Amino acid sequence: MFLARLSLQALLAAAMILAAAAETIPLPQPKPETGVHTDKPIEKQLPQPATTSEPAPLPSADSVNPNRFGAKPADAAYGAFQRGLYKTAYNLALVRAQNGDPAAQTLVAEILSRGLGVPLNAAEAAKWYALAAEQGVPESQFQYALMLLDGRYVKKDAKEAYALMQAAAEAGNQLAQFNFAQILVQQDPGDAGLAKAVSYYERAAATGLADAQYAMSQIYANGVGGKPHDDAQARRLLAQAARQNYDTAQIDLAAWMIEGRGGARDLKSAFGWTKQAAEGGNVAAQNRLAKLYMQGIGTDPDLVLAGAWYIAARRAGLIDQQMDDFLQGLSDDQTKQALQKANRLP
């Protein structure tokens, strides 16, 4: 994910109240929220913003598809890269890159941007990404567009970034599709901007990108961007993103399951998704899990575990008056046990 699970901001004009419901979904497995919160549904829950400050997370070296480097793999250089022989890969690719091979240029940029076997040099990587982007390599177009938006290693140029991001998106790069959709929404925050962005969100979602699946769930949940209001489809998309450990989708899906929105009520699965997000470090999920334990929703009531999970959330900065009152109502022994369990939570 590229962004992967980069932090949420409200960029779209659509609104959605966190609720719950759906078919029983097998339970599978980004990021603690900090600051002071009240655990209330976010009234305008929207897709993540385009990446404009940090480059998208890169996949592990052994999972990189050679097609990312152009029309064909960088031959021996790519083979060395796959085997973890990064210095060898760099030396082999550099000669070809200097001779204008766009696949080799992209590989050199990749190695430099990550400091694999050579000193990390983002500025030099930018030069090679730029050369490969000029030759139409979608991966390089995407990466160089991020650098142009960021402006740390190259001169900031939103117009050129827009053009490169669009080119990479049209060529099928899923991260470019999602980010280009976000750019369109930033430029035109209303429904008109969403209408322009929807096709890019949709294409990225179809490739399995969790960020885009979540974005499309919000679009269907609100019936915006030219799409009909369709809770069942929104819930299916939430489930797809949740299965990929997208914690916001896990929280939303759990809420929909509890409410029975977009499908049948499923309290047990709702508990499981909330627990998974909580164990993954999502502070809001930790607080919600505490409430599920307190109320016995989808699980047996357990006041000690309820206290433990709320303590974990509170330590991370979330304050919930209802849960503060609950914590005050525990006996000394229960409080002691809750603290001990909180210290052992993931």
SEKENU-480956 format. One record per residue (C-alpha): x, y, z; residue in three letters. Coordinates in nm, 2 decimals. Layout:
// residues N
+--------+--------+--------+-----+
:      x :      y :      z : res :
+--------+--------+--------+-----+
:      X :      Y :      Z : Ala :
...
+--------+--------+--------+-----+
//
This chain:
// residues 346
+--------+--------+--------+-----+
:      x :      y :      z : res :
+--------+--------+--------+-----+
:   0.00 :   0.00 :   0.00 : Met :
:   0.15 :   0.30 :  -0.06 : Phe :
:   0.08 :   0.49 :   0.09 : Leu :
:   0.00 :   0.27 :   0.23 : Ala :
:  -0.14 :   0.32 :   0.51 : Arg :
:  -0.02 :   0.67 :   0.52 : Leu :
:  -0.25 :   0.92 :   0.81 : Ser :
:  -0.61 :   1.01 :   0.74 : Leu :
:  -0.72 :   1.37 :   0.66 : Gln :
:  -1.07 :   1.48 :   0.55 : Ala :
:  -1.03 :   1.59 :   0.19 : Leu :
:  -1.36 :   1.50 :   0.03 : Leu :
:  -1.69 :   1.67 :   0.08 : Ala :
:  -1.87 :   1.34 :   0.13 : Ala :
:  -1.98 :   1.23 :   0.48 : Ala :
:  -2.02 :   0.91 :   0.66 : Met :
:  -2.12 :   0.81 :   1.01 : Ile :
:  -1.94 :   0.50 :   1.14 : Leu :
:  -2.20 :   0.23 :   1.18 : Ala :
:  -2.20 :  -0.15 :   1.14 : Ala :
:  -2.32 :  -0.48 :   0.97 : Ala :
:  -2.24 :  -0.77 :   0.71 : Ala :
:  -2.20 :  -1.13 :   0.62 : Glu :
:  -1.98 :  -1.33 :   0.85 : Thr :
:  -1.62 :  -1.27 :   0.73 : Ile :
:  -1.33 :  -1.50 :   0.83 : Pro :
:  -1.10 :  -1.31 :   1.06 : Leu :
:  -0.74 :  -1.26 :   0.93 : Pro :
:  -0.47 :  -1.01 :   1.12 : Gln :
:  -0.18 :   0.18 :   1.05 : Pro :
:  -0.11 :   0.33 :   1.32 : Lys :
:  -0.17 :   0.46 :   1.67 : Pro :
:  -0.36 :   0.78 :   1.69 : Glu :
:  -0.21 :   1.04 :   1.92 : Thr :
:  -0.35 :   1.34 :   2.10 : Gly :
:  -0.67 :   1.38 :   2.29 : Val :
:  -0.98 :   1.22 :   2.14 : His :
:  -1.33 :   1.14 :   2.22 : Thr :
:  -1.43 :   0.80 :   2.08 : Asp :
:  -1.72 :   0.93 :   1.87 : Lys :
:  -1.80 :   0.84 :   1.51 : Pro :
:  -1.62 :   1.07 :   1.27 : Ile :
:  -1.89 :   1.26 :   1.09 : Glu :
:  -1.69 :   1.31 :   0.77 : Lys :
:  -1.48 :   1.00 :   0.73 : Gln :
:  -1.30 :   1.02 :   0.40 : Leu :
:  -1.02 :   0.86 :   0.19 : Pro :
:  -0.66 :   0.94 :   0.26 : Gln :
:  -0.49 :   1.24 :   0.11 : Pro :
:  -0.24 :   1.22 :  -0.18 : Ala :
:   0.12 :   1.17 :  -0.07 : Thr :
:   0.28 :   1.51 :  -0.09 : Thr :
:   0.53 :   1.50 :   0.19 : Ser :
:   0.67 :   1.15 :   0.21 : Glu :
:   0.75 :   0.91 :  -0.07 : Pro :
:   0.52 :   0.60 :  -0.09 : Ala :
:   0.66 :   0.30 :   0.10 : Pro :
:   0.85 :   0.08 :  -0.13 : Leu :
:   0.80 :  -0.30 :  -0.15 : Pro :
:   1.06 :  -0.54 :  -0.02 : Ser :
:   1.34 :  -0.61 :  -0.28 : Ala :
:   1.24 :  -0.98 :  -0.32 : Asp :
:   0.88 :  -0.89 :  -0.40 : Ser :
:   0.95 :  -0.63 :  -0.67 : Val :
:   0.80 :  -0.71 :  -1.01 : Asn :
:   1.06 :  -0.66 :  -1.29 : Pro :
:   0.79 :  -0.49 :  -1.50 : Asn :
:   0.82 :  -0.20 :  -1.26 : Arg :
:   1.16 :  -0.12 :  -1.42 : Phe :
:   1.03 :  -0.07 :  -1.77 : Gly :
:   0.93 :  -0.29 :  -2.07 : Ala :
:   1.16 :  -0.57 :  -1.96 : Lys :
:   1.37 :  -0.67 :  -1.66 : Pro :
:   1.72 :  -0.52 :  -1.62 : Ala :
:   1.86 :  -0.86 :  -1.71 : Asp :
:   2.16 :  -0.96 :  -1.50 : Ala :
:   2.13 :  -0.65 :  -1.29 : Ala :
:   1.77 :  -0.73 :  -1.20 : Tyr :
:   1.86 :  -1.09 :  -1.13 : Gly :
:   2.13 :  -0.97 :  -0.88 : Ala :
:   1.88 :  -0.73 :  -0.73 : Phe :
:   1.64 :  -1.02 :  -0.67 : Gln :
:   1.91 :  -1.22 :  -0.50 : Arg :
:   2.00 :  -0.93 :  -0.27 : Gly :
:   2.33 :  -0.86 :  -0.44 : Leu :
:   2.25 :  -0.49 :  -0.45 : Tyr :
:   2.60 :  -0.35 :  -0.51 : Lys :
:   2.64 :  -0.59 :  -0.80 : Thr :
:   2.30 :  -0.50 :  -0.93 : Ala :
:   2.39 :  -0.13 :  -0.91 : Tyr :
:   2.72 :  -0.17 :  -1.09 : Asn :
:   2.56 :  -0.37 :  -1.37 : Leu :
:   2.26 :  -0.14 :  -1.41 : Ala :
:   2.47 :   0.18 :  -1.39 : Leu :
:   2.65 :   0.11 :  -1.71 : Val :
:   2.33 :   0.05 :  -1.90 : Arg :
:   2.16 :   0.34 :  -1.73 : Ala :
:   2.43 :   0.57 :  -1.85 : Gln :
:   2.37 :   0.44 :  -2.20 : Asn :
:   2.00 :   0.54 :  -2.18 : Gly :
:   1.83 :   0.21 :  -2.08 : Asp :
:   1.51 :   0.32 :  -1.90 : Pro :
:   1.47 :  -0.01 :  -1.71 : Ala :
:   1.83 :   0.02 :  -1.58 : Ala :
:   1.78 :   0.38 :  -1.49 : Gln :
:   1.48 :   0.29 :  -1.28 : Thr :
:   1.67 :   0.01 :  -1.11 : Leu :
:   1.96 :   0.24 :  -1.03 : Val :
:   1.71 :   0.50 :  -0.89 : Ala :
:   1.54 :   0.24 :  -0.68 : Glu :
:   1.87 :   0.12 :  -0.53 : Ile :
:   1.99 :   0.47 :  -0.46 : Leu :
:   1.65 :   0.58 :  -0.31 : Ser :
:   1.66 :   0.30 :  -0.06 : Arg :
:   2.03 :   0.28 :   0.01 : Gly :
:   2.06 :  -0.08 :  -0.09 : Leu :
:   2.43 :  -0.18 :  -0.10 : Gly :
:   2.52 :   0.18 :  -0.17 : Val :
:   2.48 :   0.50 :   0.04 : Pro :
:   2.13 :   0.64 :   0.02 : Leu :
:   2.12 :   0.93 :  -0.22 : Asn :
:   1.77 :   1.05 :  -0.29 : Ala :
:   1.89 :   1.35 :  -0.49 : Ala :
:   2.09 :   1.12 :  -0.73 : Glu :
:   1.79 :   0.88 :  -0.74 : Ala :
:   1.57 :   1.17 :  -0.85 : Ala :
:   1.80 :   1.23 :  -1.15 : Lys :
:   1.76 :   0.87 :  -1.27 : Trp :
:   1.39 :   0.86 :  -1.20 : Tyr :
:   1.35 :   1.17 :  -1.41 : Ala :
:   1.54 :   1.02 :  -1.70 : Leu :
:   1.34 :   0.70 :  -1.69 : Ala :
:   1.02 :   0.90 :  -1.65 : Ala :
:   1.10 :   1.09 :  -1.97 : Glu :
:   1.11 :   0.75 :  -2.15 : Gln :
:   0.77 :   0.66 :  -2.02 : Gly :
:   0.84 :   0.41 :  -1.73 : Val :
:   0.53 :   0.43 :  -1.51 : Pro :
:   0.71 :   0.34 :  -1.19 : Glu :
:   0.96 :   0.62 :  -1.25 : Ser :
:   0.69 :   0.86 :  -1.34 : Gln :
:   0.51 :   0.79 :  -1.02 : Phe :
:   0.82 :   0.81 :  -0.80 : Gln :
:   0.95 :   1.13 :  -0.96 : Tyr :
:   0.60 :   1.28 :  -0.94 : Ala :
:   0.62 :   1.22 :  -0.56 : Leu :
:   0.95 :   1.39 :  -0.54 : Met :
:   0.82 :   1.69 :  -0.74 : Leu :
:   0.53 :   1.72 :  -0.50 : Leu :
:   0.76 :   1.69 :  -0.20 : Asp :
:   1.03 :   1.94 :  -0.33 : Gly :
:   1.31 :   1.82 :  -0.10 : Arg :
:   1.54 :   1.67 :  -0.36 : Tyr :
:   1.42 :   1.84 :  -0.67 : Val :
:   1.26 :   2.17 :  -0.73 : Lys :
:   0.89 :   2.15 :  -0.64 : Lys :
:   0.67 :   2.15 :  -0.95 : Asp :
:   0.30 :   2.06 :  -0.89 : Ala :
:   0.22 :   2.10 :  -1.26 : Lys :
:   0.48 :   1.85 :  -1.38 : Glu :
:   0.39 :   1.62 :  -1.09 : Ala :
:   0.03 :   1.63 :  -1.20 : Tyr :
:   0.12 :   1.53 :  -1.56 : Ala :
:   0.35 :   1.25 :  -1.45 : Leu :
:   0.11 :   1.11 :  -1.20 : Met :
:  -0.17 :   1.11 :  -1.45 : Gln :
:   0.06 :   0.94 :  -1.71 : Ala :
:   0.16 :   0.67 :  -1.46 : Ala :
:  -0.21 :   0.63 :  -1.36 : Ala :
:  -0.32 :   0.59 :  -1.72 : Glu :
:  -0.04 :   0.33 :  -1.77 : Ala :
:  -0.19 :   0.12 :  -1.48 : Gly :
:   0.03 :   0.20 :  -1.18 : Asn :
:  -0.21 :   0.14 :  -0.89 : Gln :
:  -0.04 :   0.38 :  -0.65 : Leu :
:  -0.04 :   0.65 :  -0.91 : Ala :
:  -0.41 :   0.59 :  -0.97 : Gln :
:  -0.49 :   0.64 :  -0.61 : Phe :
:  -0.26 :   0.94 :  -0.56 : Asn :
:  -0.39 :   1.10 :  -0.88 : Phe :
:  -0.74 :   1.06 :  -0.76 : Ala :
:  -0.64 :   1.23 :  -0.43 : Gln :
:  -0.48 :   1.52 :  -0.62 : Ile :
:  -0.80 :   1.57 :  -0.82 : Leu :
:  -1.00 :   1.58 :  -0.50 : Val :
:  -0.75 :   1.83 :  -0.35 : Gln :
:  -0.79 :   2.05 :  -0.65 : Gln :
:  -1.17 :   2.04 :  -0.65 : Asp :
:  -1.30 :   1.93 :  -0.30 : Pro :
:  -1.66 :   1.92 :  -0.41 : Gly :
:  -1.86 :   1.64 :  -0.57 : Asp :
:  -1.73 :   1.75 :  -0.91 : Ala :
:  -1.37 :   1.66 :  -0.80 : Gly :
:  -1.49 :   1.33 :  -0.67 : Leu :
:  -1.66 :   1.26 :  -1.00 : Ala :
:  -1.33 :   1.31 :  -1.18 : Lys :
:  -1.14 :   1.10 :  -0.93 : Ala :
:  -1.38 :   0.80 :  -0.90 : Val :
:  -1.25 :   0.62 :  -1.21 : Ser :
:  -0.90 :   0.63 :  -1.07 : Tyr :
:  -1.00 :   0.51 :  -0.73 : Tyr :
:  -1.21 :   0.24 :  -0.89 : Glu :
:  -0.92 :   0.11 :  -1.11 : Arg :
:  -0.68 :   0.11 :  -0.81 : Ala :
:  -0.94 :  -0.07 :  -0.60 : Ala :
:  -0.98 :  -0.34 :  -0.87 : Ala :
:  -0.61 :  -0.41 :  -0.84 : Thr :
:  -0.65 :  -0.48 :  -0.47 : Gly :
:  -0.51 :  -0.15 :  -0.33 : Leu :
:  -0.66 :  -0.13 :   0.02 : Ala :
:  -0.64 :   0.26 :   0.03 : Asp :
:  -0.85 :   0.27 :  -0.29 : Ala :
:  -1.09 :   0.00 :  -0.17 : Gln :
:  -1.16 :   0.21 :   0.14 : Tyr :
:  -1.20 :   0.53 :  -0.07 : Ala :
:  -1.46 :   0.35 :  -0.28 : Met :
:  -1.64 :   0.22 :   0.02 : Ser :
:  -1.68 :   0.58 :   0.14 : Gln :
:  -1.80 :   0.69 :  -0.20 : Ile :
:  -2.07 :   0.42 :  -0.21 : Tyr :
:  -2.16 :   0.48 :   0.15 : Ala :
:  -2.24 :   0.84 :   0.07 : Asn :
:  -2.36 :   0.80 :  -0.29 : Gly :
:  -2.13 :   1.07 :  -0.43 : Val :
:  -1.90 :   1.11 :  -0.72 : Gly :
:  -2.16 :   0.98 :  -0.96 : Gly :
:  -2.20 :   0.65 :  -0.78 : Lys :
:  -2.53 :   0.54 :  -0.62 : Pro :
:  -2.57 :   0.50 :  -0.25 : His :
:  -2.51 :   0.13 :  -0.20 : Asp :
:  -2.43 :   0.01 :   0.16 : Asp :
:  -2.40 :  -0.35 :   0.05 : Ala :
:  -2.12 :  -0.26 :  -0.20 : Gln :
:  -1.96 :  -0.03 :   0.05 : Ala :
:  -1.95 :  -0.31 :   0.30 : Arg :
:  -1.79 :  -0.55 :   0.06 : Arg :
:  -1.52 :  -0.30 :  -0.01 : Leu :
:  -1.46 :  -0.24 :   0.36 : Leu :
:  -1.42 :  -0.61 :   0.40 : Ala :
:  -1.17 :  -0.63 :   0.12 : Gln :
:  -0.96 :  -0.35 :   0.27 : Ala :
:  -1.00 :  -0.50 :   0.62 : Ala :
:  -0.86 :  -0.83 :   0.50 : Arg :
:  -0.55 :  -0.65 :   0.40 : Gln :
:  -0.50 :  -0.52 :   0.76 : Asn :
:  -0.62 :  -0.17 :   0.67 : Tyr :
:  -0.71 :  -0.07 :   1.03 : Asp :
:  -0.96 :   0.21 :   0.95 : Thr :
:  -1.16 :  -0.03 :   0.73 : Ala :
:  -1.15 :  -0.29 :   1.01 : Gln :
:  -1.29 :  -0.04 :   1.26 : Ile :
:  -1.56 :   0.08 :   1.01 : Asp :
:  -1.65 :  -0.28 :   0.91 : Leu :
:  -1.69 :  -0.37 :   1.28 : Ala :
:  -1.92 :  -0.08 :   1.34 : Ala :
:  -2.13 :  -0.17 :   1.04 : Trp :
:  -2.16 :  -0.53 :   1.16 : Met :
:  -2.28 :  -0.42 :   1.50 : Ile :
:  -2.54 :  -0.19 :   1.35 : Glu :
:  -2.64 :  -0.43 :   1.07 : Gly :
:  -2.56 :  -0.18 :   0.80 : Arg :
:  -2.51 :  -0.32 :   0.45 : Gly :
:  -2.58 :  -0.67 :   0.56 : Gly :
:  -2.66 :  -0.89 :   0.86 : Ala :
:  -2.55 :  -0.81 :   1.21 : Arg :
:  -2.25 :  -1.01 :   1.31 : Asp :
:  -2.13 :  -0.93 :   1.66 : Leu :
:  -1.87 :  -1.20 :   1.69 : Lys :
:  -1.69 :  -1.09 :   1.37 : Ser :
:  -1.73 :  -0.73 :   1.47 : Ala :
:  -1.55 :  -0.81 :   1.79 : Phe :
:  -1.28 :  -0.99 :   1.60 : Gly :
:  -1.21 :  -0.71 :   1.35 : Trp :
:  -1.20 :  -0.45 :   1.64 : Thr :
:  -0.95 :  -0.67 :   1.83 : Lys :
:  -0.74 :  -0.71 :   1.52 : Gln :
:  -0.72 :  -0.34 :   1.47 : Ala :
:  -0.65 :  -0.28 :   1.84 : Ala :
:  -0.37 :  -0.54 :   1.84 : Glu :
:  -0.23 :  -0.37 :   1.54 : Gly :
:  -0.19 :  -0.05 :   1.74 : Gly :
:  -0.49 :   0.16 :   1.64 : Asn :
:  -0.58 :   0.36 :   1.95 : Val :
:  -0.94 :   0.42 :   1.85 : Ala :
:  -0.98 :   0.05 :   1.81 : Ala :
:  -0.83 :  -0.02 :   2.15 : Gln :
:  -1.09 :   0.21 :   2.31 : Asn :
:  -1.37 :   0.05 :   2.12 : Arg :
:  -1.25 :  -0.30 :   2.21 : Leu :
:  -1.25 :  -0.19 :   2.57 : Ala :
:  -1.62 :  -0.10 :   2.53 : Lys :
:  -1.70 :  -0.43 :   2.37 : Leu :
:  -1.54 :  -0.61 :   2.66 : Tyr :
:  -1.72 :  -0.39 :   2.90 : Met :
:  -2.06 :  -0.44 :   2.74 : Gln :
:  -2.01 :  -0.80 :   2.64 : Gly :
:  -2.07 :  -0.74 :   2.27 : Ile :
:  -1.95 :  -1.02 :   2.05 : Gly :
:  -1.76 :  -1.17 :   2.35 : Thr :
:  -1.81 :  -1.25 :   2.71 : Asp :
:  -1.80 :  -0.95 :   2.94 : Pro :
:  -1.46 :  -0.90 :   3.09 : Asp :
:  -1.41 :  -0.59 :   3.30 : Leu :
:  -1.04 :  -0.65 :   3.36 : Val :
:  -0.97 :  -0.67 :   2.99 : Leu :
:  -1.19 :  -0.37 :   2.92 : Ala :
:  -0.98 :  -0.18 :   3.17 : Gly :
:  -0.66 :  -0.30 :   3.02 : Ala :
:  -0.74 :  -0.20 :   2.67 : Trp :
:  -0.87 :   0.14 :   2.78 : Tyr :
:  -0.55 :   0.20 :   2.98 : Ile :
:  -0.35 :   0.12 :   2.67 : Ala :
:  -0.55 :   0.37 :   2.46 : Ala :
:  -0.53 :   0.63 :   2.73 : Arg :
:  -0.15 :   0.59 :   2.75 : Arg :
:  -0.15 :   0.67 :   2.38 : Ala :
:  -0.34 :   0.99 :   2.44 : Gly :
:  -0.70 :   0.90 :   2.39 : Leu :
:  -0.94 :   1.02 :   2.66 : Ile :
:  -1.29 :   0.90 :   2.68 : Asp :
:  -1.50 :   1.03 :   2.97 : Gln :
:  -1.73 :   0.73 :   2.97 : Gln :
:  -1.43 :   0.49 :   3.00 : Met :
:  -1.26 :   0.71 :   3.26 : Asp :
:  -1.57 :   0.68 :   3.47 : Asp :
:  -1.57 :   0.30 :   3.41 : Phe :
:  -1.21 :   0.28 :   3.52 : Leu :
:  -1.28 :   0.47 :   3.84 : Gln :
:  -1.56 :   0.22 :   3.92 : Gly :
:  -1.33 :  -0.09 :   3.92 : Leu :
:  -1.22 :  -0.24 :   4.24 : Ser :
:  -0.86 :  -0.20 :   4.36 : Asp :
:  -0.80 :  -0.57 :   4.26 : Asp :
:  -0.96 :  -0.53 :   3.92 : Gln :
:  -0.75 :  -0.21 :   3.86 : Thr :
:  -0.43 :  -0.39 :   3.96 : Lys :
:  -0.51 :  -0.68 :   3.72 : Gln :
:  -0.61 :  -0.44 :   3.44 : Ala :
:  -0.27 :  -0.25 :   3.48 : Leu :
:  -0.08 :  -0.58 :   3.47 : Gln :
:  -0.27 :  -0.69 :   3.16 : Lys :
:  -0.22 :  -0.35 :   2.99 : Ala :
:   0.15 :  -0.39 :   3.04 : Asn :
:   0.15 :  -0.71 :   2.85 : Arg :
:  -0.07 :  -0.60 :   2.56 : Leu :
:   0.09 :  -0.59 :   2.21 : Pro :
+--------+--------+--------+-----+
//
